[in-house]
Amino acid sequence: MKTKHLIISGLLVLGTIAACKKEKTTPTTPEPTNPNLSKNGCVLTETYGEQFNKPSFLRPWKNTHSTALGKQHKTSAQVLREKFFYDAVGRVSKIEVYETDSTGTAKIEYTETFAYSAENISLTGIEYDEQGNPIDSTKRTLTAPINGFGFITSVSDKSPDGDEYTATYEYNTEGYLTKENSQFSYSYEGIGGTTIKSTRTAVIIYQYTNGNLSKETETYTQTTTGQPTTNGSYTSTYEYDSQLMQSNFISENAPFLGKFNKNLVKKKTEEYIVDNNPIFTDVITYTYELDAKGNVTKQLTTYNGASEPDVNTYTYQCK
């Protein structure tokens, strides 16, 4: 499946990514230390399972309400296998993403490679065709400035066909993401060959309790040629299992967008309203299986009380 891809927006990646401080032989600015570094000597090497509205450098807006933290309203899915590779100091250097078809065959879909400095994180992404060959025309590189924690502070991107995305990110003194401002503009062909332009402007406020993201409130305005302006909001609230600590696992906070949560989320309630009309309310529950080191090896996600949970598995390499 190939759709329009943009490199983004929020340098999102699953797993534990460490922007570690390295020894310098000359007096230069030290590289930031990312507090999301693994605490138990293990790194995530592979994930497998269905991904809904998966945020990605190459596809941040697969669904119109996807944001830099990735909404989980269950509207579409891919069965993905992701492989993670690391550099000599433990930072993610490459991600390979494979899509699995109905026969169980995994085909590489895209790769993302990373480069680090004291001031920036750079990402280069490229897609692959059905035969597994890289498509040179899809190769894109994005460089984003970072703060003292190694978290990005802003991003600006424009695709070859003119789609534009900009965002800024604010953090508190502990390193938690507290506010995000973004704007996404894109154009498409309407009836009779007319060009339709749409712009979505959003603000997200993040609130924390005891080291965990407790509430996320997004408000947005969308203007589209020939259509009334749309105003909407998402409100997500979270509950956590105080006995399950976050280690090398996927967090609601992406590693380049603020400090990880302290605990693993057990319940998320999301409400979506457009022009004062409720659109949906989702209740998502999470349960986990852990290994002896406290790494999550399996996550079971249940949407709105469904009888069969979605299952995702995780593989690690430990020292």
Secondary structure, DSSP 8 states (H G I E B T S, - for coil): --------SS---SS---------SSS-------TTS-SSSEEEEEEEEEEES---SS-TTSSTT--TT----SS-EEEEEEEEEE-TTS-EEEEEEEEE-TTS-EEEEEEEEEEE-SSEEEEEEEEB-TTS-B-GGG-EEEEEEB-TTS-B-EEEEE-TTS-EEEEEEEE-TTS-EEEEEEEEEEEEE-GGG-EEEEEEEEEEEEEEETTEEEEEEEEEEEEETTS--EEEEEEEEEEEEEEEE-SSS--SS-TTSS---SEEEEEEEEEEEETTEEEEEEEEEEEEEE-TTS-EEEEEEEETT-SS-EEEEEEEEE-
